[in-house]
Amino acid sequence: MPLFRRFGRPGLLGLAARTAVVAGTATAVSGGMMRHQRSRAEDDAEREQYEAQQQQAQIDAAASAAVAGSAPPAAEPDLVAELKKLGALHEQGVLSDAEFVQAKSKLLG
């Protein structure tokens, strides 16, 4: 039985076939669009999560820098250097034991 009748119009079977093709195409297109939108939403969520992690890392780094910045001033290395100098002078015999102890206690306050 032909899908089209002699007069160029489709018969009942031809109309049903055309409707099925149109409905199937619409379903396929709709499904593809939904998959694309879901994939795009997942990509957006991953990007937002990555950006949030980067911001948290920056906040953590800034906090660490602030804590490190609140450390005592650079006077400690000078104190250590002075103590080393006194120790060297004591070992060379320039300072006696009493002078070394007195100079060290003066540096340490």
C-alpha positions in Angstrom: 0.0 0.0 0.0 1.6 3.3 -1.0 2.2 6.1 1.5 0.8 8.7 -0.9 -2.4 8.3 -2.8 -2.7 9.0 -6.5 -3.9 12.5 -6.0 -0.7 13.6 -4.1 -2.2 13.7 -0.7 -0.9 11.3 1.9 -3.2 8.7 3.2 -3.9 7.9 6.9 -0.7 5.7 7.1 1.4 8.5 5.5 0.1 11.1 8.0 0.9 8.7 10.9 4.4 8.1 9.5 5.0 11.9 9.0 3.7 12.6 12.6 6.0 9.9 14.0 9.0 11.3 12.2 8.3 14.9 13.4 7.7 13.7 17.0 10.8 11.6 17.0 12.9 14.5 15.6 11.5 16.8 18.2 12.2 14.4 21.0 15.8 13.9 19.8 16.4 17.6 19.5 14.8 18.3 22.9 16.9 15.5 24.6 20.1 16.9 23.0 19.3 20.4 24.2 18.6 19.1 27.8 21.9 17.2 27.8 23.8 20.3 26.5 22.2 22.4 29.2 22.9 19.9 32.0 26.6 19.6 30.8 26.9 23.4 30.7 25.4 23.7 34.2 27.9 21.1 35.5 30.8 23.0 33.9 29.6 26.2 35.5 29.4 24.6 38.9 32.9 23.1 38.5 34.2 26.5 37.5 32.6 28.2 40.5 33.9 25.6 42.8 37.5 26.1 41.4 37.2 29.9 41.8 36.0 29.4 45.4 39.0 27.2 46.1 41.3 29.8 44.6 39.8 32.6 46.7 40.1 30.5 49.8 43.8 29.8 49.0 44.4 33.5 48.6 42.7 34.2 51.9 44.8 31.5 53.6 48.0 32.9 52.0 47.0 36.5 53.2 46.3 35.2 56.7 49.7 33.4 56.8 51.4 36.5 55.6 49.7 38.6 58.3 50.7 36.1 61.0 54.2 36.1 59.7 54.2 39.9 59.5 53.3 40.1 63.2 56.5 38.3 64.2 59.1 40.2 66.2 61.1 42.8 64.3 64.5 42.0 62.7 66.3 42.7 66.0 66.7 39.0 66.8 69.2 38.4 64.0 71.2 41.3 65.2 71.2 39.9 68.7 72.3 36.5 67.5 75.0 38.2 65.4 76.2 40.1 68.4 76.3 37.0 70.6 78.3 35.2 67.9 80.8 38.1 67.9 81.1 38.0 71.6 81.6 34.2 71.5 84.3 34.6 68.8 86.1 37.3 70.9 85.9 35.1 74.0 87.4 32.1 72.0 90.2 34.3 70.7 91.0 35.3 74.3 90.2 39.0 73.7 87.4 38.8 76.4 87.9 37.0 79.7 85.2 34.8 81.1 83.9 37.5 83.4 83.9 40.1 80.6 82.1 37.6 78.3 79.4 36.9 80.8 78.9 40.6 81.6 78.6 41.5 77.9 76.3 38.7 77.2 74.0 39.6 80.1 74.0 43.2 78.9 72.9 42.1 75.4 70.2 39.8 76.7 68.9 42.5 79.0 
